[in-house]
């Protein structure tokens, strides 16, 4: 196998830099992929290079195809809800019940915390559900995408989810490969011990709550919120949202706007997805128990392994990709049934709307495919292995979590995948932590640092699939989402570094450094927002009410055309 050294880092970095600078993610991703193909094939021949690019796209066992189908079906569900007047009904309801931006923001944050079972489902459900509500209260699409993105992966990596099952498998495999499985703590014990050191995930969730509750912003997010609050433009002029419902679908049916046309399909999506995931997981768990000669009866299994472990095994074995397809299909079927039952459209109109829904997702689907391809390019060129290898000599016991954090963050940033990063870095980190310590006491610290760095890198990267999906379902411009979220992610990242240094050099335990981290975040948000707002001549904190919005819209309507210009 060829080794490419520093050249392996060039394609993903080129794609990331070009995407941020040019605001053209598809062009940037393609050029990054092309450069990787040229490096790998050592040829500028068009045919040879394209052959390799095509082979790089088709590298999974169907998971990517399932996510694409889910994304297209969800686009159809959104289109049907829009066509049936669900957005109008939600707008009326929001005006009566959700009085402030803070209320809507906190509702979005809480919903993100509740949907902990899968990050894809989290972004899709929360983004699609809250978009109309946040628009009504003039919350920028950039802010909505930030809330959605920063509660999806962090929550999934802490709760009972497919993420946790994957993490447990990594820990268990590492112990087996090291030949210490008999003397090591269980994978579950190691994972539980790593949770306080998964500090970025914990503090990222807290950061969202601080931003939403205080109404304070800084960086480009402050500009976005000021624009949205004062003009009603939830996206900047010239933005290219990955999902443009209003432009692509035209006017909705406004004869009888009903909340059920919005909430019934969403509830069905959640219920069917959860039930399908649990059912597929339960079937796989039964097969695994039978093969291992373990109890297959639910009660006996709980007595043998404990309720938490059994639930993690079942959820982890669930086929979430298939469950999301079933859930989104059920959402589409429910919306069509409502439209037919209330005589809002005929079956022909329903099918046409489904096809139109596919269309609003084409940009997002294209970018997803390109993002997966650049990740495959990085894996083929050995980007992650190269970064991990050059950093390993500089590791010390005190700096162990900080250096692992940086390695995982850079790998995730360049590869655009938390899972690929965790799969690559976790075995190395566990091995190094075991060698540095007098046993296994540093292993949970190292594992938590891997997860923290992987999630941060994922948040900061425009080639991450969850970043793309968060922007898609929130209706935001992808690069605007990355540029506005990055200062917040970096703020949390810096606080995490401080927490790790306190732990490594002064022995400060998580019970102390986590509250200190929260206090630091509050101070930084208040201070940075005040400085940035003062520099720009804006208010450092503002939460707009529905009454104020109605008043400003009334004033705008009463102005003459000359005054508006």
N, C-alpha and C positions, 0 to 999 in steps of 0.2 A: 504493500500500500504506500502510495506516494505521500511525502510530508511536504507541507507548504509553508511552515513557519509563519512569519509575520504577514505573508501574503494572504493567509487564511482569514485575517481580520478585515482585509480591504473591502470585499463585496458588501457585507452587512453595514459596515461603517459608511461606505459610499451611499448606499440606499438611504440610511437614516439621515445623513447630513443633507443630501439632495432633497429629501422629502420635506425637511423642516425649512430649508432655505427657499426652495422654489414653490412650496405648497402644492406640488403635483405628485402625490404619492404613487400613482400608477407608473408614471415615467421613471421616477426614482427607483422603485422596486425592480422594474424591468432592467434598468441599467446595472443595478447591483447584481441581479441574476446573470445578466450577460457577462459582466466582468468575472464572476465566479466560474462561468462555463469556459471562458477563455483561459483562465488560470488552470482549470482542471484538465482541459483538452490540449492545452499548450498549442492552440491553433486558432487562427482567425477565420478558418473555413466556416462559411455560414451553415452548410449542411451538417457538418460534424457538431458544431456548437448547438444548433437547434435540436439535434437528436438527443444530446445530453440534457438539455433543458427539459425536454418532454419527459425523459426518464426520471428527472428529478421531481417532477410534479406528481408522478404516480408512484408514491413510495409507501403509502399506508395500506391498511387492510380493509378499507371501506369507511373508516371513521370520518374522513374529510368529506366524502360524498354524502354521508348521512347529515353532517352539519350543514352542507349546502342545501340539501332538500329541506331541512328544518327551516333554514333562513328564508328560502323562497316561499314556503307554506306560511310562515309567520307574516311575510309581506302581504300575502293574500288575506290573512286574517285582519291585519291592520287596514287594508284597503276596504274590506267588507264593513268593518266597524265605521270607518269614515263615510262610506257610501250610505249606510243606514242612518246616519245622523247621530252616531254615538258621541262624536266630538262636540257637537252642539249641545247635547244633553249634559255632558260633563262640564262644559263651560258654564251653563246655567247653574248647575249644582255647586260648582266651585265658588261662584259669586256669592251664593247664599251661605255656604258652610265653611269654606277655607278663607279666612279673612286676611291673612298676611303671607308674605313670602316665607317667613320663618315657619309657619304652620305647614306649608306645602313641602319645604325643604326637610323638616323633621319627619314628615310622613314618608317621604321618599327614602330617607336614611333608615327609618325603622323597618320599612318594607324590605330594604336591602339586607338588613340584619336577619329578618325572619326567613327569607328564602336562601338558606345556607347550604342547601343540598347540592347545588351545581352552579358554577360561575356563568356558564352559557345561559342557562335558564334564568338566572338572576338578572343578567343584563337585559335579556329580551323582555321579561315580564315587567321589571321595574321601569325600564326605559319607555316601553310602549304604553304602560299604564299611566305613568306620571307626566308624559310629554304634554298632553293637552292641559292638564291642571297647572303645570309650571308655566306654560305659555300664557294662560289666563292671568297669572299673577306677575307676568313679565320677568320671570327668571330666565336668564340666558340659557341657550342650549348648551353652551360650554360648561356652565355651572351644573346643569343636570347631568351631562356626560361625566363630569368629575365625581359627582355623588354616586352615580351608578358604578363607575369603574372602580372606585376606591372602597366599595363595600362588597364587590363580587368575589374576587379571588381571596382577599383577606379573610372574609367570613367563611368561605368554602374551605380554607386551609385550617380552620379551627374547629368546625362543627363536624357532625356526622355526615360525611359526604364521600364522593368518589375521590376527592383529593386526599383525604385522610387515609383511605384504603391504599392508594398509590404510595403515600409516604411510608406507611407501615411495611409495605412490600419492599421498599428500598432499604429500610433499616434491617429488616430480617435477612434480606439477601446479602447485605454487607457483612453481617455477623457470620453467616454461613461461609462466605468467601474467605473471611479471615480465620475461620476455624475456631471461633470462640463462642459459638452458639450455645454450648452447654453451660458455660460459666457466665455468659452475658445476661443482663436483665432482658425481659421480654421486649419485643418491638413496641408493644403498647405502652409499657412502662417508660421506655425511652422517649416515645412520642409525647406522652403526658409531661415528662420532665422538660421537653424542648419547648413547650408552649410559651412559658414566660420569656424565653430567648427568641421566640418568633416575634421580636419586638416591633419590627416594621409593620406587620399585619395588625397587631394590637393598637399601636399608636396611629396608624393610618385611619382606622375606624374611628378612633377618638378625634382625630383631626377633622374629619368630616362633620362630626357633631359640633365641634368648636366653631368651625366656619359657618355652618348653617345657623346655629343659635345666636352667635354674636352679630351676624350679618356683615362681618368684616372681610375684606378681600384685599389682595395686593398683586402686583405684577399685571399681566395681561388680563387676568380674571377681573380685576377692578375696572378696567376699561370696558370689558364685555358687559359686566353688570350695570355700569353707568349707562351704556348705550341702550341696553334692554329696558332699563327702568325709565329712562327719560323719553325714548322714542318708540318703545314697543317693538323694536326690531330684535327678535330673539337670536338671530344670526347676523353677523356683520355683512355689510354690502359686499358682494362679490364672493361670498362664501359658497362652497360646494358641498352641501349636506349629502351624506351617503344615502339618505332616504328623504325624498321630497314629495310628501303625500299631497299637499295642497296643489302643487304645480302639476303633478302627473295625473291626478285623479279627477280634477275639476270640482265642481260644486256638489256638496252632499244633498241627500234628500232631507228637506227641512219641514216636511208636513207634520210629522209626529215624532219629534226627538224624544227618545226614551232611554233612561239609564240602563235598562236591561240590555239594550243593543250594544252597550260598551262592556258592562261588568259580566254578563252571562258568558260570552266567549272567553274572557280572561279567566274566570273561575274554572271553566271547563278545561282550559289549557293547563292550569296549575294542577287540578285534581287528576286528570288523566296522566299527566307527566309523572306525578308522584306515585300514583297507583301502578303505572307501568314499570317504573324504575324499581319499586319495591317487589313487584311480582317477578320480574326477570332476575333480580338479585336473590330472591327467595329460592327460585328454581335452581340457580347456579349453586347456591349455598347447600341445598339438599344434595346435589350431585357430589360436591366436594366433601361433605360430611360422610356420605356413603362410601366414597373411595378411600377416605382416611379411616374408616371403621369407627367414626365418632357418632354420638347420638344424633338422630335426625328429627326426633320429636322436639318441638320448640321448648317445652318446659324443661326437658332433660338437658338440652343444650345450654340453657340459661344456668341451670344448677352446676353444669360442668365448667363453663367458661365465663359466666357473668353476663348480665343483660347488655351492658355497654359493648362488650366485645362482640356479642352475637349481632347486635344492630349494625355495628361497623362492618362486620363481615358481609351481612346481607346487602347493606347500602353500597358497599365497595364493589360487590359482585354485580350490581345492577348495570344494565345496558342503558346508560343515560342518553346516548345518541339516538338509539331506537325509541326510547321513551319520549324524547323531544319531538320526534317525527309524529308519533301517535298523538301526542298532546296537541301539536299544531294542526294536524289534520282534523282532530275533534273540534278544535276552535273554529276552523273554516266551516265544517259541517254545521255547527251550532249557529253561526252567523247566517248562513244560507237558510237554515230552517226558520230562524226568526224573521228574516226578510220575507219568506214565502208565507209564513203563518199570519203576518200582519198586513200582507198585501202590499209591501213596500216595493217589491220588484218581482219579476218572473224568473224562471230558472235560467233563461238565456242571459238576462242582465247579471244574475249571480255568477255564472260561468265567466262572462266577460270581465267582471270585477276581479275574479280570482286571477285571470291572466294578467290584468293590469297590475295586480299586486306583485306578480313575478317581476314585472318591469321595474318597479320602484326599488328592487333589491339588486339589480344587475351590477351597479357600481360597487356595492358592498361585496358581492360575491366575487367580482373580479379582483378586488384588492385582497380578499381573503385567500384566494388561490395564489396570488403573487406573494403574499406574506408567508404562506406555508412553503412555497418554493424557495424563497430566500433562506428560510430556516433549514430546509433540506440541503441547500448549497453550503451553508455554514457547517452543517454536520458532516457533509462529505469532505470538505476541506480540513476538518479537524480544528475548527476555531476554538471550541471549548477546551479541547485537550491542550492546545497550545497555550492558552491563557492560564489554565490550571498548572501546567508544567513550569512556566517561567516564574510563577508566584510562590510555588511550594518551598523553595530554599529560604524565603524570607519569613517563614512562619515561626513564631515563638509562642509559648504558652500564654503569655499576657495579651499578645496581639492576635491570638488565634481567631476569636470571633470577628474581629474587625477585618482581618485579611480575608477570611472566608466570605464575609459580607461583600467585600469589594469584588472578589473573584466571581461569586454567584451573580452579583449585580451586573458586571460587565458581560458575562456570558449570556445572561438573559436579555440584556439590552441589544446585543449583537445578533442573537439567535431569534429573539422575539417569542420565546416560549418558556414559561415557568417550568412546565413538566420536563422538557428536554434538559433544562438546566439542573433541576433537582436530580434527574436520573443520572446525569454526568458527574456532578460535583459531590453528591451525598456519599457515595462509596469512598471517594478520596478523603473527604472531610472526616468521616468516621475513623478511617485508618489512621490519619494523622493525629486526631484527638486521642485515640487509644494509645498511640506511641508516646505522646507528650505527657499524658497523665500517669498516675500510678494505678490505674484501673479504668473504669468507665465513667468517672465523674465528669470528664470534659466532653463526653460524647453528646449528651443532650444540648449542651451549649453550641457545639459545632452544627448539629442538626438544625437547631433553631436559627442559627446564622445563615445557613444555606437557604432555608425557606424565606427568611427576611430578604436576603439579597435577590433571590429569584423573583419575588413579587415586586420589589422596587424596580428591578430592571424591566420587568414586564410593563409596569405602569409608565415608565419613562420612554418606552420604545414605540415608535409609530408603526413598526412591522409586527407588533403583537396582535394575535387574533382577538384577544379580549378587549384590547384598545380599539380595534376596528369595530367590533360588535357593539361596544359601549357607545361609540360615536354614531353607529348606524341606527340603533334603536332609540337613541335620544334625538335623532334628527340633526346632529351637529356635523360641522366640517371636521374631518379627521385631524388635520394638522392644527386647526384652531384648538381642538380638544387637547392635543399633546402639548402645545405651547402654553395653554392656560393651566393645565394640570401639573406641569413639570416643576414650577416653583414650590407648590405645596408638597409634592413628593420629595423634593430635595430638602425641604424644611424638616420633614419627618426623618429622612435619612440621616441628616446631621445630628438630630437628637438621638437617634439609635446609636450612632457612633459614640456619642458621649456616654450613653448608658453602658455600652460594652467596655469602654475604657475604665469607667468607674468600677465595673465588675472585675476586670482583668487585673488592674493595678492596685485597687484599694479593697477588693473583696466585697463590694457593696452588693447585697443580694437583690433579686428581682422585686421582692416585696418593698424595697426602698427605691430602686432606680426607676421602676415603672411609674409610681406617683410623681417622682421628680421629673420624669419625661413629660407627663401630662402638664405639669406646672410650666415647664419650659416651652411647650407648644403654645399654651395660652399666652405667655409673655411675648413669644415671637410673633404670634398672629396680631396681637394688639399693637406691638411696636412697629412691625413692618407695615401694617395697614395704615397706621398713623403717618409714618414717614412717607410712604408712597402716595397716599391721598394728599398730604400737604404739598408734595412736589408737583402733583398734577392739578391742584386746586379743587379737589373733590371732597365730598363727605367721606370720612373713614368707615362709617357704618350707616346702613340705611335698610329698613325693611318696609316695603311698600304694601299698603293695604288695598283690598278690592275697591273700597270706597274712593281712595285717592286715584286709582286707575280709571274708574268710571268717570270721575270728575275731570281728569286730564283728557280723556277721550271726548267728553262732551265739549270741553273748551276747544279742542282741535277741530271738531265738527262745526263749531260756530264761527271759526275763523274764515275770512275771505281767502280765495285762492292766492291773491297777492301777498297776504300776510304769511301764509304757509311757506311760500317760496322764499 
